[in-house]
């Protein structure tokens, strides 16, 4: 039996309908939610993401402010721009599109964003709040992953959860969010021995390692829920995830496709963070 496909695009559309109503309610109170997107340089993938985020904002009624800067911008100039946005009352969410040019310290920039306006949830204060269970801006991709797991109908409490990948952006925060829901969590990475043995124990498997088709059917427990965070471009511009979709969907009970899985949910959670900041 083939797995249920967890369509992130459809779920994101439903969320956007709900957000649209909440934005309209805010506007009646004189609050216009605003998201500032800072794009440095001309990375084609980043440009596509920024265009999509602008479209998402328009769909729910959030005002999108774009700040396009040349890749030669100095770190001090970028920090000064973040300071300006922190003070700007029109703006409730700030997103600095990553990656940044090599001469700019990403951590320094992320630390400078006001935690209350940190739409991406990467400021260390928000990361600390996430770890302690306090109210915080959640990192968008892990938050989207959790919504997709809930869509599968599987209860996380007491389940064996395996996260493959330990990045600050996805792997670590996803593990913390699964722990919050009382999952028993194992984090794997490039140095994990006998990776397949560990992943085969997972009732819920989150793949976020950035290697095309790395998780094969033989590495998945029959009936597992499989969330594929990967976005890998092959020759001919074909986009695939970290999971061998065709093979794994015959073993799993539920699976996210790539594209139309986690990606649309990441963008929806960015809007949600901006909306919540405006509501606060």
N, C-alpha and C positions, 0 to 999 in steps of 0.2 A: 504493500500500500504506500502510495506516494505521500509525502509530508504536506501539511497545510502550509500555504505560502503566507507569511506575515508581511502584508503589503504596507510598507511605511508611507508610501505616497498617499494611499487612501486614508490612513489614520491621521496623517499630517493635515489633509484637507478638512477632516472633521474637527480637528483641534483649531484650525484657522477660522472655521465658522463660529466656534465658541468665542475665540479671541476677538473676532470682529464685533460681536455684540458687546463685549466688555470694553473695547476701545470706544465704541459709540457712547456707552454710559459715561466714560471718563470725559469725553468731549462735551457732553451736556453739563458737566461740572466745571468746564473751562480748562481741562487738562488735555493737551495734545501730546500723546506719547511720541518721543523722538529717539531714533537710533543713529548714532554717528559711526560711520565705517571709514577707517583709515587704511588706505592701500599705498604701500611704498613700492615703487618699481613697476616692472611690466611683466611679472610672472603670468603666463597665459592661464594656468589653472586658477590662480587667485583672482584674475579678472573675471573668469566665468562665475566663480563663487559669489563675487561681489554683485555681479549683474543679477544672479538668482535671488540673492538676499534683498536687493532693491525691489524686485518683482514681488517677493513675499510680503514685504512691508506694505506695498501699495494695496495688496489684496485684503489686508486686515485693517488698513487705515492708519498705520504707523508712519510718521514722516521720516524719510531716510535722508540723512545728510552725508554727503560723500566728500572725503578729503584725500585727493590724489596727490601724492608727492613723488618727486624724482628719486631714483635709487641712490643718488649722491647726497641726499639729505643727511645732516650730521645727527648724531645721537642727541645732542643738546637741543637741536631744533625740534626733533620729534618729541622729546620730553616736554618742551615748551607748548607744543600743540596739545598734548594730552592734558597739561595743566589748564589750558584754555577751555577744553571740552569738559573737564571736571567742574569748572565754574559756570558753564553755560546752562542756564535754567531750562532751555528748550530741549535739552538732551537728557534722556533718562538711561540710555544704554550706550556704552562705548565698546567698539570692537576694533582692535588693531589686527588686521589680517596677517597671519603667519604663513610662510617664513618671512623674516626680515633680512635685509642684506647683511653680509658677514660682519661688517664693521659696527653693527648695532647690537648691543646686548639685549636680547629678547626679555630676559628675566627682569632687567632694570625697567624696561618699558611696561611690562605687565604689573610690576610692583607699584608703578606710578598711577595706574588707573584707580580712581575712587572705587573701593569695594562695593559701594551701593550702586554703582553704574557699570559694574564689570559684567557685561552681557555674555561674555564667553566663560565666565566662572573660573578664570585661570589665576587671578590675583592670589598670592600666598595666604592672605587673610581668609578668603573664601575657601581655599583648599583646607586650611586649618579648621574652619567652621564645619566643613563637610566631615572631617575626621572625628570631630567631637560630637557630631549630631546636631549642632546648632543650625538655626535658620540661615540659609546662605543662597547665593547665586550658584546653581549647580552647573558643572561643565556640561556643555550641550550634548555631545555625543553619548556619554554614559547615561545622561538623563533620558535621552531618546531610546537607548538600549532597554532601559527599565520599562518604558511604556510599551515597547514591542513584546517584552517577556509577558507583561500583564495581558496583552492582547491574545497571547497564546492560550490563556486560561489556566496556565500551570502556576500553582502556588509555590513561591520560592522557599518558604519556611521549611527548614529541615532537609532541603534538597542539596545534593552535591553539585556545586557550581565551580566550573573551571574557566579561568580567564587566561587566554594565551596572548601575552603581551604585557609589558610593564611600564608603558609610557605614562608621563604625568597627565597627558591630555585624555587618554582613554583607559588604559589597563588598570592603573592604580585606583582612580576614582570609581571605575565600574566595580572593582572588587569591594570597595568600601560601601557602595550603594547596595550591593548584594548582601553584604554582612548586615546592613541596617534592616534588611527584610528577613533576617534570621537564616540566610543561606550558609552552608558550610563551604568556605571558599578556598580554592587553591589557585595560586598565580604561577603560570609557567612562562618561560622565556627561552632565548636562544641557547642557553647553557643547561636547560633541563634535560636530565637523562631519561631515556625511554619515554619520550613525550606521548606516544600513542597509548601507552599503558595508563598514563594519568588522564588523558582526554576521554578514554573509554569508560572511566568511572563517572563521567559528568552526566547529570540529569539535565543541566543547563550549561551549554558550552558557548563562550563568547570568544570569537577569533579576532584579534586586533594586533596582528604582527607585521602586516605589510609585505607578505610574500604570497604571490599568486598560487591559488589552488593547493596550498600547503596542507590543509586538513582534508584527508581523504576518507572515504566511507569506512575503511577498516579502523579508523581512529575514533569512530563515533559509536556510542552506546545506542542500541536499538531503542527508538522511542524518545530520544533526547530532543530538547529544544535547542536549535543552533542559530546563534546570532552572528552574522558575518559583517564586521566593521570595515574590512579591507576594501580598498579601491586601487586596483593595479591595472596599469595600461599595458597591453600586449602589442605585438606588431599588428599593424593595420588598425591601430587605435581602439581595439576591442577592450572594454573595461570588464575585469573579473574581480571577484573577492579573494579572500584568503582561504575560502572553502571551495572544494570541488563540488559545485552545486548539483550537477547532474547525478553524480554518484551518491552524495550525501542525502539528497532528498528522498532516495529510496529506503533510507535507514531511519532518518529522523522522524519525529512526530510533527514538528513545525520548524520552518526555516525561513530566513530572510533572503530575498533575492538581491543581486547587485547588477545594475543599479535598482532604484525604487524601493530599497529596504531602509537601511539606517540613515542614508544621506538626507532624504526629505525630513526625517525626524530631527536630525541635528539642527536644521534650519528652523524648524517649528519651535524647538526649545529655545533658540536664540530670541525669537519673537516673544516667547513666554517670559523669559527673563526680563526683557525690556518692558513688557506690559506690567509685570509684577512690580518692577522698580517704579513705574509711573503710578501704579495704584498705591504704593507705599507713600 
